[in-house]
């Protein structure tokens, strides 16, 4: 689960979901205003790719929780 600043509406949710859909190897479990839950395979280092995709969409990841 990631905490994301800058998401304030359903358009933001769609933008983040579309950005995450471009990251291969993850499963997007849920995108809501201010939070994102993704399933990342154990042992992979895809959290950087997930964070980069969200930030490239114009939002800021403020916390990552397991």
HUGI-V412854 format. One record per pair of residues at least 4 apart in sequence whose ideal C-beta (glycine too) atoms are under 6 Angstrom apart, sorted by the first residue. I is the first residue (numbers start at 1). J is the second residue. Records with the same first field share a line. If there is no record, write none. Layout:
I: J, J
This chain:
1: 37, 65
2: 36, 61, 64
3: 62, 63
4: 34, 36, 59, 61
5: 60, 62
6: 59, 60
7: 12, 33, 34, 59
8: 12
13: 31
15: 57
16: 31, 54, 57
17: 31
19: 53, 57
20: 28, 53
23: 49, 50, 53
25: 46
26: 38, 40, 46
27: 39
28: 38
29: 37, 39
30: 37
31: 36
38: 50
40: 44, 46
46: 50
51: 61
52: 56
54: 59, 61
